Amino acid sequence: MRGTKKFAWFVVKTVFGIVILAVIMMLVYRFALDAYDYGYRIFDEKPMSPEPGLTMSVAIVEGKSVSEIGKILEDKGLIRSGTLFYLQEMFSSYHKKLQPGVYELSTAMTPEEIMALMSADNGSSEDEGYYIESTTESSEGLLMDNAGDDESEASEGGGDEEDAGDGGEQ
């Protein structure tokens, strides 16, 4: 009788161990598939909808981090995942080049196209380029046309034009 109990206990432990091992293997397999899919999407994410898509204006204020921008784009339905957008930006040629402004974005655009548009030169000089960095501060106003900077450029630029004009008169 004692041998039968030992044998039954051995069988129960063995079956339980095999079940646990099978569950672990299924979880690892599932995790590997998800990781591969996520990694693939970093470099080849498709648009949310086919052409022509839904176009909307999105305002990005100065000081927003890339993850905050991703969350905004996800909430607007322009991308599938804000976290994925953060990784896409990190591994793209647009890393640390996104600029604040108001953008016309479409659901037919890929995240790469969105980053290309958001990193395009918005008319400011390289010395005044704005780069969006992680920060804990929040900005309330929109940075649409840098009104304060334009005024200072106009006053500085006016002097340069006068100098150029004086040079031409001499």
PLY file of the C-alpha trace (Angstrom):
ply
format ascii 1.0
element vertex 170
property float x
property float y
property float z
element edge 169
property int vertex1
property int vertex2
end_header
0.00 0.00 0.00
2.83 2.31 0.84
4.43 1.65 -2.56
1.15 2.41 -4.31
0.89 5.81 -2.58
4.46 6.64 -3.53
3.83 5.62 -7.13
0.57 7.64 -7.30
2.32 10.69 -5.82
5.16 10.30 -8.35
2.65 10.14 -11.23
0.77 13.24 -9.97
4.00 15.23 -9.59
5.20 14.16 -13.03
1.90 15.06 -14.75
1.77 18.37 -12.89
5.36 19.15 -13.93
4.60 18.32 -17.58
1.52 20.56 -17.54
3.49 23.44 -15.99
6.27 22.95 -18.56
3.73 22.94 -21.42
2.12 26.16 -20.14
5.54 27.83 -19.85
6.46 26.72 -23.38
3.17 28.09 -24.77
3.71 31.41 -23.00
7.28 31.69 -24.30
6.08 30.86 -27.83
3.30 33.43 -27.60
5.69 36.06 -26.20
8.19 35.35 -29.01
5.49 35.79 -31.67
4.29 39.05 -30.12
7.86 40.34 -29.78
8.60 39.51 -33.41
5.38 41.21 -34.57
6.11 44.30 -32.47
9.70 44.48 -33.72
8.55 44.10 -37.31
6.00 46.90 -36.87
8.73 49.29 -35.67
10.16 49.32 -39.18
7.10 48.55 -41.33
3.94 49.92 -39.73
1.00 50.29 -42.11
-1.34 53.31 -42.16
-4.54 53.20 -40.12
-6.71 53.38 -43.26
-6.28 53.26 -47.03
-6.15 56.38 -49.23
-7.61 59.01 -49.02
-8.04 58.58 -45.26
-9.40 61.06 -42.76
-7.40 64.31 -42.47
-7.24 66.28 -39.24
-5.22 69.07 -37.66
-2.97 68.18 -34.77
-1.28 70.83 -32.62
1.97 69.88 -30.91
3.22 72.36 -28.32
6.85 72.99 -27.46
8.17 70.72 -24.72
6.12 67.64 -25.55
8.08 64.41 -25.36
7.93 61.89 -28.17
5.89 59.53 -26.00
3.38 62.35 -25.32
3.18 63.06 -29.05
2.61 59.36 -29.66
-0.23 59.36 -27.14
-1.81 62.39 -28.85
-1.57 60.71 -32.27
-2.98 57.47 -30.86
-5.91 59.31 -29.23
-6.66 61.01 -32.57
-6.67 57.62 -34.34
-3.66 58.42 -36.54
-1.47 55.59 -35.21
-2.13 52.29 -33.46
0.24 52.69 -30.51
1.93 55.67 -28.89
4.58 53.40 -27.38
5.33 51.95 -30.79
5.58 55.50 -32.21
8.17 56.31 -29.53
10.28 53.30 -30.60
9.81 54.10 -34.29
11.08 57.63 -33.70
14.01 56.35 -31.68
15.17 54.02 -34.47
14.40 56.40 -37.35
16.44 59.11 -39.04
14.01 61.60 -37.43
15.29 60.92 -33.90
15.24 64.18 -31.89
14.09 66.16 -34.94
10.33 66.44 -34.32
9.23 70.05 -34.04
6.20 71.68 -32.46
3.55 73.17 -34.69
0.15 72.54 -36.23
0.10 69.70 -38.72
-2.47 68.37 -41.18
-2.19 64.60 -40.74
-4.13 61.79 -42.35
-5.06 58.30 -41.23
-3.64 57.16 -44.59
-0.13 58.25 -43.50
2.40 55.83 -42.06
4.18 56.79 -38.83
7.32 57.37 -40.95
5.44 59.87 -43.12
4.05 61.59 -40.01
7.56 61.91 -38.55
8.87 63.25 -41.87
6.20 65.95 -41.88
6.72 66.82 -38.21
10.48 67.14 -38.62
10.36 69.28 -41.78
11.84 72.76 -41.60
9.04 75.04 -40.46
10.74 78.25 -41.57
12.87 78.84 -38.49
16.61 79.10 -38.81
18.87 76.32 -37.62
20.02 78.44 -34.67
16.43 78.70 -33.47
15.41 75.11 -34.19
13.08 73.64 -31.64
13.52 70.04 -30.66
11.04 68.18 -28.57
12.69 66.64 -25.55
11.42 64.80 -22.52
10.45 67.25 -19.84
8.20 67.38 -16.82
7.10 70.93 -17.56
3.94 71.47 -19.58
3.28 74.24 -22.07
-0.16 75.79 -22.32
0.16 77.84 -25.50
0.46 76.58 -29.05
3.66 77.25 -30.88
2.18 77.91 -34.29
4.22 80.74 -35.72
6.61 81.76 -32.91
5.11 85.27 -32.85
7.64 86.55 -30.30
10.56 85.16 -32.29
9.25 86.65 -35.53
9.13 90.11 -33.95
12.71 89.82 -32.71
13.81 88.53 -36.13
12.05 91.44 -37.81
13.83 93.98 -35.60
17.17 92.23 -36.07
16.52 91.61 -39.75
15.58 95.25 -40.29
19.06 96.31 -39.23
20.63 93.80 -41.63
18.54 95.08 -44.51
19.57 98.66 -43.73
23.23 97.61 -43.66
22.79 95.86 -47.01
21.01 98.93 -48.37
23.74 101.27 -47.12
26.35 99.11 -48.76
24.51 99.31 -52.08
24.20 103.11 -51.91
27.90 103.69 -51.34
0 1
1 2
2 3
3 4
4 5
5 6
6 7
7 8
8 9
9 10
10 11
11 12
12 13
13 14
14 15
15 16
16 17
17 18
18 19
19 20
20 21
21 22
22 23
23 24
24 25
25 26
26 27
27 28
28 29
29 30
30 31
31 32
32 33
33 34
34 35
35 36
36 37
37 38
38 39
39 40
40 41
41 42
42 43
43 44
44 45
45 46
46 47
47 48
48 49
49 50
50 51
51 52
52 53
53 54
54 55
55 56
56 57
57 58
58 59
59 60
60 61
61 62
62 63
63 64
64 65
65 66
66 67
67 68
68 69
69 70
70 71
71 72
72 73
73 74
74 75
75 76
76 77
77 78
78 79
79 80
80 81
81 82
82 83
83 84
84 85
85 86
86 87
87 88
88 89
89 90
90 91
91 92
92 93
93 94
94 95
95 96
96 97
97 98
98 99
99 100
100 101
101 102
102 103
103 104
104 105
105 106
106 107
107 108
108 109
109 110
110 111
111 112
112 113
113 114
114 115
115 116
116 117
117 118
118 119
119 120
120 121
121 122
122 123
123 124
124 125
125 126
126 127
127 128
128 129
129 130
130 131
131 132
132 133
133 134
134 135
135 136
136 137
137 138
138 139
139 140
140 141
141 142
142 143
143 144
144 145
145 146
146 147
147 148
148 149
149 150
150 151
151 152
152 153
153 154
154 155
155 156
156 157
157 158
158 159
159 160
160 161
161 162
162 163
163 164
164 165
165 166
166 167
167 168
168 169
